[in-house]
Amino acid sequence: MRVRFAPSPTGQLHIGGARTALYNWLLARKHGGTLILRIEDTDRERSTPENVEQILDALRWLELDWDEGPVSQVERAARHREQIDRLLADGAAYEDDGAVRLRVPDVGETVVSDMIRGQVSFPHSSIDDFVIARSDGSALYNLAVAVDDLDMGIDHVIRGEDHLSNTPRQVMILKALGAEPPVYAHLPLLHGPDGKKLSKRHGAASVQALRDAGYLPEAVRNYIALLGWGLDAETTFMTTEQLIEGFSLERVSRSPAVFDEQKLRWMNGRYLRELAPQELAGRLEAHLGRSGVGPAAAVAQEKMQTLADFWPLAAFLVERQPIDEDAWSKVMKDGADDALSAARAAMAGVDPFDVEPVEAALREVVERLGVKPRQVFQPVRVAVSGSTISPGIFESVVALGREETLARVDDALSRL
């Protein structure tokens, strides 16, 4: 099996393109086939080296490798011209005001065999003789794609539904060149939760945006595999090996698939919680561009859904944060100073300074003062974190250590 991923480098790789790359990759890996990366860069104004690098960067982050390429379509211009001349010589094409058009039969139809949509018929009466080369001799998109697929021995073309209308033209070109067309599979469109075509208004519409938002590549691979395909009605979480083993075009739906970032967040949270603490710390340090987050990472792990959640939630465990004045005025009143003083004394005497002894000491303060737990725990939380939101308070103070915890509580008491 020889498949290809052939993006146009006009910007960042969007989610639909990532899904196309993934499906081609899964098929190639499942069948011991070859995945060719072809850059369809005939739009010279938008196809900059920077945009090509963005595509490669996104594929590398998703950990989707390729076997041949990247091949530039533009660099194959001489070969495209050669085939245009052949079509002219054979009478399959003709010149028209300098451009070259392929002859489309007046009657009949071109039938595309699509593994997802079945047999799709395109009456010739609705397709005019179409331009395959500009007056400057350069090939148009459909000619270049057909010739490249032929030369590269592509036998399965898996791409988005938006390419379906191009397919009869590419089939006609291939047949005019005496070649059998590949098997086609046109993937369903992607919609947002509102049923409209997926775009930036639905959140992170590109792979880079997902990476910057703190998603894990393995979670993104798992989630986008499910956008139009499923192993069965129940299975959601799958390793990459399980995706390779289970994937088939026969189970791809023809109905539009819904990209729901909230579901991706939920899935990503589970992937995050399953990381070993050291692995999570490494991922966080790479995401944040700073070191020394290990102890804080372990404490925050249960409450995070993305890597980006870590800093707002647990930055205070890495370095002191400014006090949130709203949180202070909400919590530090009505006996908070007595509760905080009692909590400080209890924590100063805890030995060893571990989660269970700290919890027991603070719960004893609650009982002794005859108050609700939050009337003790929240002043401690605001004192050490500067906010009413943090990971578990017992785990947090232990991660900070006795000395730093007491120093922050003393600072808060001096302000009360």
N, C-alpha and C positions, 0 to 999 in steps of 0.2 A: 504494500500500500504506500502510495506517495501522495501526500497532502501538502497544502501550503497555507500559510497565513500571509495575507498580502495587504497590509495597511497602507493608507495614504498618509504621509507624515505632515498633517496640517495642524498639529498641536498635540496636546496630551492624549494618551490612549484612554478612550472612554469605556464605560462598563460593557457596552455591547461589543466593542472590539476585543475586550479582554475575554469575554465569554467565547467569541469566535476562536480566538487563539487557544483557549483552554480546550474546547471541544476537538479541534484539530490535533492538539498535543495528546489528549487522552486516547484518541483513535490510533495515532502513530505509535504510542507506547504500548497500547493493548495488542496491536497486531504486528509488533516488531517492524513497523514501517519507518518512513523517512518524512520528517517535517522540514519543509523549505521555507525560509523567511525571505519574502520578496517585498521590496519597498516600491510601491507604485507612486513614483515621484515625478510624474509627467507635468504636474502643476508646479512649474519652476518657481513661481513667486512665493508660494506657501511651503514648498518642500525644501526647507533649509536644513543644513547639517544639525542645527540645534533641535529641530523638530524630529529628525530621524533619531537622534540620541535620546529624546524623550520616550520614543516607542521602545527602544532597546532597554532603557532604564526601567520602564514599567514591566517588561517581560522578565528581566533579571530579578526584579523585586518579587514578582509572582512565582519565581523559580520555574519558569517555563523555558526550557532550553530548545534549541533548534539544531538540526543536523547539517543543513546546507544553507549558505547565505551569510549575512544578508546580501541579496542580489538587487542591484538598482535597475529599475525598468528603463530609465533614461540611457544607461550605458549599453543597452541592447538595441539602440535605435537603428544601427546598421542592419541587424537581423530583421527587424520589423520592416525596413525599407525593401529588403530582399524579398520578403513574402508578399508585400504590396505589388512589387513588380511581377511576381509570379502570377498573382491573381489577375493583373492586367493582361499579361501574356496569354493566360488561359481563357480570357473573355468573361471571367466571373465578376470582374470589376471594370469600371470605365471612368474616364476623366470627365469632369464637369466643372467648367470655369476654374480649372487649375486644381480643384480638389479631386479626390478619388472616391467613387461610390461603389458599394457592393450591390450587385443585381439581386433583387428579391423577387421570386416567382410571383406572377399575378394571381395564381390560384393555389389552393392547398393550404397547409398549415405546418408550422414547426412544433413538434411535440417534445417537451422537456420531461424526462423521467426524474422525478424528485423523490428522494427517500422519505421526505416528511410530508409532502403535499400530493404525492402520487403523480399521475400523468397530467401535465399542465399544457393546454393547447393554445397556440398563438396564431390566429388566422393571418395569412400573408396579406390579405386585403387591408389590414390595419397597420402594416409596416411598410413605409416607403423605402425605396433604395436609400441606404444610409451611408453617410460619409465615414470612410475608414482612414483617410489621410488628408491633412490640410494642404493648402496650396504650396506651402514651403516644404512639403514632402514628409513632414513628421506624422507619426501614427497617432490616431485617436485611441482613446481608452479601450474600447471593445476589441480593436485589432491587436493592440499590444497584449492584452490579457489572454486572448485566444492563442496567440503565437507563443507566449511564455508558458502557458499551461501545456501546450503541445510539446515544446522543446524540453520542458522539465519533466515530462512523463507523468504529469499529475493525473491520477485516476479517480480521485474523489475531491470535489470542490464543496467545502462546507463554509457557508458565509451567510450574512444577514439577508432577511427578506427584501430589504431595499434594493438588492442586486437582482431580484427575480426578473424585472423588466429588461435587464441587459442580456439575460441568458439566451433568448432565442437568437439574438444578433451574434453572440459568440458561437453558438452552435452552428449557425449558417456559415460563419467564417471558417470554422473547423472543417465542416463538410466540404466547403469549396476547396480547402487544402487537402482533401482526400483523407481526413482523419476522423476517427470515431470520437464523439465528445465524451468527457468523463461522466461519472455519476455525480449528480448534484444533490445537495441538501441545503435548503434555505431555512434558516433559523427564524423563529418567531420574533416579532418586534418586542422591545422592552418598554413597558409603561411604568409610570409612577403609581403610587397608591390611589391617586385620583382618576386613574384610567387614561390619562393623557400621556403622549410620547415622553419618554424619559429625557429630562434636561437638567440644567444646573439648578432650576428652582426646586427640584426634588431633593437637594442636598448634594452629597459628593458624587458628581457625575463622571469623574475620571479616576484612574488607578492611583495617580499621584495624590489626589485629594483624599482618597481612602488611607493611603500611607501616612499623609500628614495628620490625619484625624486620629491616628493611633491604632488602626486595625492591623491584625496579623495576616501575613500572606496566606498561611494555611487556612485561616478562617474565611478569607475572601475567596480562595479557590473553591472551598466546600460550598459556600453560599452561591457563587455565580454558576457553579455546575448545576444547581437546582433551579436556575431560571429557564424553565422550559423542558427540563429533564428530571426524572426521578427514578431511583432504583425500584421503588415500590411505593405504596401509599403511605407507609409509616416512617421509613428511614430518613433521618435528617442529617445526623452527624456521620461523616465518613472520612477515613484517612485517604491520603492521596493514592495509596495502593488499592484501596477499596474502590475509589472512583475509576481508576484505570481498569480494574477487573470488571466492574459493573456497567460501565458506560456503553451505550449503543444508540445509534441514530434512530433505530426503530421505536425507541421510547421517548423521542423528542416530540413535544406537542406542537401543533400548528397554531394554537391560540396564543395571543400576546402574553408574555410573562410579566409579573409585577416585581419591580425592584423596590423593596421596602427596607430602608436603612434601619428602622427600628428592629426588624428581625435580624439583620446583620449584626447590630449591636448586641442583641441577646446571644447570638451564636458566638460572637467574638469573646463575650464575657466568659462563656464556658471554656473556650480555648485558653483564655488567660488564666483561669483558675486551675487548669490542669498542668500549667507549666511548673517545672521544678523552680524553687525560689531563686537559685543561682541563674537559671535561664531567664526568668522574668527580670531579674536585676540587669542582666546584660542587654535585654531588649529595651528596657527603660532607659538605660544609660546611652544607648545608641540613638534612641528617639529624642532624648532631652539634650544630648551633647554634653553630658556631665557625668562624673563618676560619684561613687560613694552613696548610692541609694539603696544598697542591699537590705539593711535592717528595716527601712521604711517600706520597701517593696513587699516584704513578707507580711507586714501588718496591713497594708492597703489591699492586698491581692483579692480578698473576698468581696470587696465593695466596688471593684473596677470593672468596667465593660470594655474600655479601650485604654491604650497606653496614655492617651491624652487626659484621661480622668485622673491620673496619678497626682499631677502637680497641684491642681486645685484642692484635692482631697488630703494630700499628705506632705505638701512642701514644708510644713512646720517641723516635720521630723528630720528634714535635711538641713534647714536653716530657719532661724526665727523669722516670723512673718509679722507684718503690721497688724495691729488689733483692728478687727471689724467693729466700728463704733456702734452700729446697730445691734450687733450681737452683745456687745458690752452693756449697753443700756437696757437691753431686754433681760439679761441674766444677772448682772451684778447689782442686785437690789434685794430688799426684803430679807435680810439675814444672810446674804451671800458671804459677807466678810467672816461671820462666825463659822459658817460651813467650810469655807476655804481654809481658815486657820486650823480647824479641827482635822481637815483632810491632810493639811501639810504636816501636822504633828504625827498623824498616823503613818504617812508615807516615810517620814524621817526614821521611824522605828522599825520599818519592815525589813526582815532579813530571813531568807535571801530576797533580793528585789526582783521577784519573778511575778508572772501574771496572777497565779492563784493566791499567793500571799497578799499582793496589792489589792486584789478584788476583795478578799476577806477583810482586810483592814478598812477599806472604804465602806463596805457594807456595814461594818460594825459602827462606823461613824453615823451612818443613816439611822441605824437602830437607836443609838444613844441619844441623838438629837430629836428623834421622833418625827422625822420629816420624810418626804417622798424621795426616792433615789435620785431623781433629776435635780433636786434642790442641792445635792452635794456634787453629783457627777458633772452637771453643766457648768458650774463655776470653775471646776478643775479643767474641764475641756476648754473653756474660753481662755483661762489663764495660760495653758500650755500651747494651744493652737492658734489663739486669736480669733476663733470662729466657733459657731455652734455645730459645725459639720466637720466630722473627722472619722477615721476608722475607730474601732473599739477603744474606749478610754483606757482600760487597763493595759491592753497591748501597746497603746501609744506611749503611756508614761514609762513602761518598761523599755520600749525601744529608745526613748530619749535618755534613759538612765536616771538614777536618783539625783545626782548632782544638778543636771540641767533642768530636771522637772522642778526641784525645789527652788532653783534660781528664778525660774519663770513664775512660780507661784508667789515668791517673795516680791517680785516686781509688780505683780497684780495686786497683792495686799497693800503695797505702798501707795498704790493709786486709789484704793478704795477709801 
